[in-house]
Amino acid sequence: MLTDRPLHDLDAAQMALVRHVVTGSTRGTLRAQLGLDNIDAAIAALHAATGTRNTVHLAAWAAACRIVTDQSYTAPAGHPHLTRRYRQVLDALVAGAGDLEISQDLGVTPATLRGYVKTITHQFGAAGRTQLAIAAVLSGTVPLSAITPTWPNEPLPATRAGASAA
């Protein structure tokens, strides 16, 4: 059983950027609060440093590393009921797959996939995909290996309520 969070080598400035990106900070906020001039380059460097593919994947990674622990949504009690298909969609989203890739892999239309994502997001009480990724990791619904294949195939261990981010 995993007893500690997966390690990362991010410095304080990179961790601040992660928190801002996954909470949806605007470019103006990133520029003003973090002093970033080339935001696209900073985010690309962040994806390279973390091995993530997009913001949803970064959010899942950050939750697994306990960089992001805020649950700014109303999660339903217990684990949502996920069919095998919903589980496939959720695991693919958390792993950073895009809509076209997921719909092709599952043999469904993009419209059907959007319906699946909407249902799953609603079940978790999340406002969007980024919150969904965080909720799925923090609730232990997705195994860490879905985020990064070299991590254990087990859920994130529960933490005390109100534990602060690393």
Backbone as CSV, one residue per row, in Angstrom:
resi,resn,N_x,N_y,N_z,CA_x,CA_y,CA_z,C_x,C_y,C_z
1,MET,0.840,-1.193,0.000,0.000,0.000,0.000,0.875,1.242,0.000
2,LEU,0.529,2.193,-0.791,1.256,3.447,-0.857,1.025,4.207,0.449
3,THR,2.119,4.620,1.110,1.971,5.299,2.388,2.311,6.771,2.321
4,ASP,2.851,7.228,1.219,3.196,8.627,1.071,2.837,9.066,-0.330
5,ARG,2.762,10.381,-0.537,2.403,10.884,-1.860,3.523,10.608,-2.860
6,PRO,3.178,10.470,-4.126,4.223,10.326,-5.136,5.123,11.564,-5.120
7,LEU,6.387,11.356,-5.288,7.340,12.457,-5.223,7.348,13.266,-6.509
8,HIS,7.724,14.512,-6.382,7.904,15.387,-7.535,9.063,16.311,-7.231
9,ASP,9.608,16.917,-8.275,10.756,17.798,-8.130,10.414,19.246,-8.441
10,LEU,9.175,19.634,-8.259,8.784,21.001,-8.571,9.233,21.954,-7.468
11,ASP,9.632,23.140,-7.881,9.970,24.157,-6.890,8.695,24.914,-6.517
12,ALA,8.792,25.845,-5.588,7.622,26.572,-5.097,6.921,27.354,-6.215
13,ALA,7.697,27.954,-7.112,7.095,28.725,-8.204,6.312,27.805,-9.150
14,GLN,6.858,26.631,-9.444,6.154,25.687,-10.308,4.891,25.162,-9.628
15,MET,4.963,24.899,-8.318,3.773,24.423,-7.600,2.695,25.502,-7.587
16,ALA,3.092,26.764,-7.446,2.123,27.858,-7.501,1.471,27.916,-8.880
17,LEU,2.255,27.718,-9.930,1.707,27.710,-11.284,0.720,26.558,-11.452
18,VAL,1.057,25.390,-10.945,0.136,24.249,-11.011,-1.190,24.621,-10.367
19,ARG,-1.142,25.145,-9.155,-2.379,25.502,-8.443,-3.210,26.502,-9.242
20,HIS,-2.553,27.495,-9.810,-3.277,28.504,-10.591,-3.873,27.903,-11.863
21,VAL,-3.114,27.076,-12.557,-3.598,26.501,-13.816,-4.800,25.600,-13.566
22,VAL,-4.725,24.723,-12.574,-5.825,23.771,-12.371,-7.045,24.402,-11.720
23,THR,-6.901,25.582,-11.148,-8.077,26.265,-10.607,-8.657,27.253,-11.603
24,GLY,-8.088,27.317,-12.795,-8.665,28.124,-13.856,-8.294,29.590,-13.831
25,SER,-7.165,29.926,-13.244,-6.736,31.329,-13.233,-6.586,31.846,-14.660
26,THR,-6.929,33.090,-14.847,-6.818,33.706,-16.169,-5.360,34.048,-16.469
27,ARG,-5.098,34.322,-17.726,-3.753,34.727,-18.136,-3.329,36.011,-17.419
28,GLY,-4.273,36.911,-17.225,-3.971,38.154,-16.518,-3.543,37.894,-15.084
29,THR,-4.224,36.969,-14.430,-3.866,36.611,-13.062,-2.493,35.959,-13.025
30,LEU,-2.234,35.049,-13.970,-0.919,34.398,-14.021,0.179,35.435,-14.232
31,ARG,-0.097,36.382,-15.089,0.884,37.428,-15.378,1.110,38.307,-14.139
32,ALA,0.022,38.716,-13.502,0.118,39.642,-12.368,0.638,38.970,-11.094
33,GLN,0.072,37.826,-10.736,0.420,37.201,-9.462,1.709,36.403,-9.512
34,LEU,2.026,35.826,-10.660,3.225,34.995,-10.753,4.339,35.664,-11.549
35,GLY,4.049,36.817,-12.139,5.073,37.536,-12.885,5.509,36.841,-14.162
36,LEU,4.593,36.122,-14.786,4.932,35.387,-16.004,4.669,36.232,-17.234
37,ASP,5.648,36.314,-18.109,5.465,37.017,-19.376,5.021,36.052,-20.465
38,ASN,5.710,34.918,-20.590,5.380,33.929,-21.605,4.648,32.763,-20.929
39,ILE,3.352,32.921,-20.795,2.534,31.947,-20.071,2.510,30.603,-20.785
40,ASP,2.382,30.616,-22.111,2.345,29.358,-22.858,3.627,28.555,-22.646
41,ALA,4.768,29.223,-22.672,6.048,28.536,-22.463,6.139,27.987,-21.039
42,ALA,5.649,28.752,-20.062,5.691,28.296,-18.667,4.811,27.065,-18.469
43,ILE,3.631,27.064,-19.083,2.732,25.914,-18.959,3.302,24.712,-19.706
44,ALA,3.881,24.924,-20.876,4.511,23.829,-21.616,5.652,23.229,-20.805
45,ALA,6.456,24.078,-20.162,7.553,23.584,-19.319,6.999,22.804,-18.127
46,LEU,5.874,23.247,-17.604,5.231,22.549,-16.489,4.760,21.159,-16.920
47,HIS,4.155,21.071,-18.102,3.727,19.762,-18.613,4.939,18.853,-18.822
48,ALA,6.022,19.407,-19.333,7.233,18.608,-19.541,7.805,18.133,-18.202
49,ALA,7.818,18.986,-17.203,8.374,18.635,-15.891,7.531,17.587,-15.167
50,THR,6.220,17.604,-15.407,5.331,16.682,-14.700,4.960,15.456,-15.530
51,GLY,5.261,15.497,-16.820,4.888,14.382,-17.691,3.397,14.335,-17.978
52,THR,2.732,15.485,-17.894,1.293,15.532,-18.133,0.994,16.001,-19.547
53,ARG,-0.204,15.662,-20.019,-0.575,15.931,-21.407,-1.434,17.172,-21.583
54,ASN,-2.223,17.516,-20.564,-3.132,18.652,-20.657,-3.539,19.069,-19.246
55,THR,-4.410,20.052,-19.136,-4.791,20.582,-17.825,-5.517,19.552,-16.972
56,VAL,-6.372,18.739,-17.574,-7.095,17.715,-16.809,-6.105,16.709,-16.235
57,HIS,-5.168,16.272,-17.041,-4.141,15.335,-16.579,-3.284,15.983,-15.491
58,LEU,-2.926,17.250,-15.676,-2.152,17.987,-14.672,-2.920,18.067,-13.358
59,ALA,-4.228,18.293,-13.414,-5.042,18.369,-12.200,-5.032,17.041,-11.456
60,ALA,-5.175,15.942,-12.182,-5.131,14.622,-11.545,-3.759,14.376,-10.920
61,TRP,-2.715,14.713,-11.655,-1.348,14.553,-11.165,-1.137,15.385,-9.894
62,ALA,-1.597,16.641,-9.919,-1.428,17.541,-8.776,-2.200,17.037,-7.554
63,ALA,-3.371,16.474,-7.761,-4.130,15.910,-6.642,-3.404,14.699,-6.067
64,ALA,-2.860,13.853,-6.934,-2.127,12.677,-6.469,-0.878,13.062,-5.689
65,CYS,-0.253,14.153,-6.080,0.951,14.640,-5.387,0.599,15.497,-4.177
66,ARG,-0.684,15.698,-3.938,-1.187,16.527,-2.843,-0.759,17.989,-2.971
67,ILE,-0.526,18.424,-4.197,-0.272,19.839,-4.452,-1.601,20.577,-4.431
68,VAL,-2.636,19.930,-4.950,-3.988,20.470,-4.947,-4.846,19.549,-4.098
69,THR,-5.393,20.087,-3.033,-6.238,19.272,-2.151,-7.605,19.899,-1.937
70,ASP,-7.812,21.079,-2.504,-9.068,21.802,-2.323,-10.187,21.128,-3.096
71,GLN,-11.259,20.859,-2.409,-12.443,20.325,-3.066,-13.480,21.436,-3.094
72,SER,-13.399,22.284,-4.101,-14.303,23.434,-4.194,-15.590,23.064,-4.925
73,TYR,-16.086,21.900,-4.677,-17.318,21.421,-5.267,-18.015,20.604,-4.199
74,THR,-19.256,20.278,-4.414,-20.002,19.480,-3.458,-20.034,18.040,-3.938
75,ALA,-19.134,17.255,-3.397,-19.056,15.855,-3.796,-20.168,15.065,-3.110
76,PRO,-20.820,14.185,-3.831,-21.847,13.354,-3.212,-21.223,12.382,-2.218
77,ALA,-22.005,11.938,-1.266,-21.509,10.975,-0.280,-21.210,9.651,-0.963
78,GLY,-20.143,9.004,-0.555,-19.775,7.715,-1.120,-19.221,7.843,-2.520
79,HIS,-18.943,6.725,-3.112,-18.410,6.710,-4.473,-19.554,6.694,-5.470
80,PRO,-19.423,7.464,-6.540,-20.450,7.433,-7.582,-20.520,6.051,-8.229
81,HIS,-21.692,5.709,-8.735,-21.835,4.442,-9.457,-21.321,4.642,-10.875
82,LEU,-20.265,3.944,-11.210,-19.702,4.047,-12.551,-19.834,2.710,-13.262
83,THR,-20.508,2.727,-14.394,-20.563,1.526,-15.210,-19.168,1.266,-15.772
84,ARG,-18.964,0.146,-16.381,-17.673,-0.173,-16.988,-17.298,0.890,-18.023
85,ARG,-18.254,1.329,-18.814,-18.002,2.336,-19.847,-17.642,3.680,-19.224
86,TYR,-18.393,4.095,-18.199,-18.069,5.354,-17.519,-16.673,5.288,-16.904
87,ARG,-16.334,4.138,-16.378,-15.015,3.943,-15.775,-13.922,4.093,-16.839
88,GLN,-14.148,3.533,-18.027,-13.186,3.667,-19.122,-13.001,5.137,-19.497
89,VAL,-14.105,5.860,-19.571,-14.049,7.281,-19.922,-13.304,8.052,-18.848
90,LEU,-13.632,7.838,-17.594,-12.982,8.548,-16.495,-11.487,8.266,-16.463
91,ASP,-11.096,7.009,-16.572,-9.674,6.661,-16.559,-8.933,7.327,-17.719
92,ALA,-9.554,7.355,-18.889,-8.921,7.986,-20.050,-8.794,9.497,-19.857
93,LEU,-9.822,10.143,-19.314,-9.754,11.579,-19.054,-8.642,11.904,-18.064
94,VAL,-8.596,11.159,-16.981,-7.594,11.394,-15.941,-6.185,11.150,-16.478
95,ALA,-6.062,10.253,-17.444,-4.758,9.969,-18.050,-4.372,11.017,-19.095
96,GLY,-5.263,11.973,-19.371,-4.946,13.059,-20.281,-5.341,12.842,-21.723
97,ALA,-6.138,11.820,-21.985,-6.577,11.584,-23.362,-7.585,12.657,-23.781
98,GLY,-7.549,13.030,-25.037,-8.483,14.006,-25.587,-9.754,13.344,-26.056
99,ASP,-10.759,14.150,-26.344,-12.060,13.625,-26.763,-11.979,12.738,-27.996
100,LEU,-11.246,13.175,-29.009,-11.163,12.397,-30.235,-10.515,11.041,-29.966
101,GLU,-9.443,11.049,-29.208,-8.750,9.802,-28.862,-9.667,8.856,-28.089
102,ILE,-10.383,9.371,-27.108,-11.270,8.533,-26.299,-12.424,8.004,-27.146
103,SER,-13.045,8.870,-27.926,-14.190,8.412,-28.724,-13.768,7.358,-29.742
104,GLN,-12.592,7.517,-30.327,-12.095,6.507,-31.265,-11.766,5.203,-30.553
105,ASP,-11.106,5.298,-29.406,-10.751,4.088,-28.647,-11.978,3.303,-28.207
106,LEU,-13.034,4.030,-27.836,-14.236,3.369,-27.339,-15.266,3.088,-28.427
107,GLY,-15.029,3.625,-29.618,-15.955,3.395,-30.725,-17.289,4.091,-30.542
108,VAL,-17.247,5.307,-29.979,-18.475,6.081,-29.804,-18.306,7.432,-30.502
109,THR,-19.407,8.087,-30.753,-19.336,9.406,-31.375,-18.894,10.443,-30.339
110,PRO,-18.341,11.563,-30.798,-17.987,12.625,-29.855,-19.187,13.109,-29.030
111,ALA,-20.372,13.124,-29.637,-21.575,13.546,-28.904,-21.893,12.565,-27.775
112,THR,-21.763,11.280,-28.045,-21.992,10.268,-27.013,-20.969,10.422,-25.897
113,LEU,-19.724,10.647,-26.269,-18.674,10.832,-25.267,-18.976,12.046,-24.393
114,ARG,-19.403,13.151,-25.006,-19.743,14.347,-24.220,-20.855,14.037,-23.226
115,GLY,-21.809,13.219,-23.628,-22.886,12.804,-22.722,-22.355,11.989,-21.556
116,TYR,-21.441,11.074,-21.842,-20.809,10.286,-20.777,-20.082,11.195,-19.791
117,VAL,-19.294,12.128,-20.328,-18.511,13.027,-19.479,-19.443,13.877,-18.622
118,LYS,-20.521,14.365,-19.204,-21.486,15.184,-18.460,-22.090,14.380,-17.309
119,THR,-22.450,13.142,-17.561,-23.030,12.288,-16.522,-22.026,12.021,-15.402
120,ILE,-20.804,11.685,-15.774,-19.775,11.395,-14.773,-19.475,12.644,-13.950
121,THR,-19.346,13.779,-14.616,-19.070,15.038,-13.925,-20.185,15.350,-12.928
122,HIS,-21.417,15.145,-13.339,-22.569,15.371,-12.453,-22.524,14.421,-11.256
123,GLN,-22.180,13.155,-11.484,-22.119,12.180,-10.397,-21.094,12.575,-9.336
124,PHE,-20.029,13.247,-9.746,-18.998,13.673,-8.801,-19.285,15.057,-8.218
125,GLY,-20.302,15.735,-8.705,-20.604,17.068,-8.223,-19.586,18.102,-8.673
126,ALA,-18.884,17.822,-9.759,-17.846,18.716,-10.273,-18.425,19.657,-11.327
127,ALA,-17.796,20.817,-11.460,-18.261,21.809,-12.432,-17.705,21.552,-13.822
128,GLY,-16.644,20.810,-13.920,-16.021,20.550,-15.215,-14.993,19.440,-15.102
129,ARG,-14.289,19.228,-16.184,-13.340,18.117,-16.263,-12.175,18.231,-15.290
130,THR,-11.685,19.446,-15.081,-10.552,19.617,-14.178,-10.965,19.268,-12.754
131,GLN,-12.104,19.783,-12.307,-12.607,19.415,-10.985,-12.907,17.923,-10.915
132,LEU,-13.400,17.358,-11.986,-13.679,15.931,-12.031,-12.407,15.132,-11.798
133,ALA,-11.324,15.507,-12.459,-10.061,14.793,-12.291,-9.584,14.859,-10.849
134,ILE,-9.683,16.044,-10.249,-9.265,16.205,-8.856,-10.155,15.360,-7.947
135,ALA,-11.463,15.423,-8.157,-12.411,14.669,-7.332,-12.178,13.167,-7.450
136,ALA,-11.941,12.702,-8.663,-11.743,11.263,-8.876,-10.497,10.761,-8.160
137,VAL,-9.454,11.585,-8.137,-8.216,11.189,-7.454,-8.385,11.289,-5.942
138,LEU,-8.879,12.431,-5.463,-9.001,12.633,-4.016,-9.976,11.654,-3.370
139,SER,-10.993,11.231,-4.115,-11.963,10.278,-3.564,-11.446,8.843,-3.612
140,GLY,-10.325,8.635,-4.297,-9.784,7.285,-4.423,-10.471,6.465,-5.497
141,THR,-11.265,7.102,-6.339,-12.002,6.387,-7.382,-11.080,5.868,-8.473
142,VAL,-10.078,6.649,-8.840,-9.136,6.205,-9.862,-7.813,5.815,-9.214
143,PRO,-7.215,4.742,-9.693,-5.908,4.360,-9.159,-4.827,5.308,-9.661
144,LEU,-3.771,5.423,-8.913,-2.668,6.295,-9.292,-2.066,5.893,-10.633
145,SER,-2.109,4.613,-10.948,-1.544,4.139,-12.219,-2.305,4.675,-13.425
146,ALA,-3.548,5.126,-13.237,-4.299,5.723,-14.346,-3.720,7.082,-14.709
147,ILE,-3.088,7.739,-13.735,-2.496,9.052,-13.958,-1.106,8.904,-14.560
148,THR,-0.307,8.103,-13.922,1.067,7.845,-14.355,1.304,6.343,-14.233
149,PRO,1.531,5.655,-15.340,1.635,4.189,-15.316,2.703,3.623,-14.369
150,THR,3.711,4.398,-14.030,4.754,3.879,-13.135,4.365,3.965,-11.663
151,TRP,3.240,4.609,-11.363,2.772,4.681,-9.981,1.964,3.431,-9.660
152,PRO,1.711,3.166,-8.377,0.990,1.936,-7.977,-0.437,1.892,-8.501
153,ASN,-0.907,0.686,-8.699,-2.280,0.482,-9.162,-3.208,0.430,-7.954
154,GLU,-3.224,1.521,-7.217,-4.069,1.638,-6.033,-4.511,3.085,-5.882
155,PRO,-5.569,3.297,-5.107,-6.055,4.669,-4.938,-5.153,5.482,-4.025
156,LEU,-5.310,6.776,-4.077,-4.597,7.681,-3.197,-5.071,7.430,-1.770
157,PRO,-4.146,7.270,-0.818,-4.575,7.068,0.566,-5.327,8.290,1.087
158,ALA,-6.304,8.054,1.909,-7.090,9.151,2.486,-6.223,9.967,3.431
159,THR,-6.543,11.248,3.526,-5.831,12.124,4.452,-6.824,12.725,5.427
160,ARG,-6.300,13.339,6.432,-7.157,14.015,7.417,-7.916,15.141,6.722
161,ALA,-9.086,15.410,7.184,-9.854,16.538,6.656,-9.107,17.817,6.980
162,GLY,-9.029,18.699,5.985,-8.381,19.976,6.189,-6.865,19.922,6.105
163,ALA,-6.279,18.792,5.673,-4.828,18.718,5.540,-4.373,19.720,4.498
164,SER,-3.264,20.342,4.746,-2.795,21.369,3.820,-1.985,20.752,2.694
165,ALA,-1.877,21.490,1.598,-1.114,21.037,0.446,0.367,21.095,0.737
166,ALA,1.124,20.290,0.025,2.575,20.236,0.227,3.225,21.513,-0.228
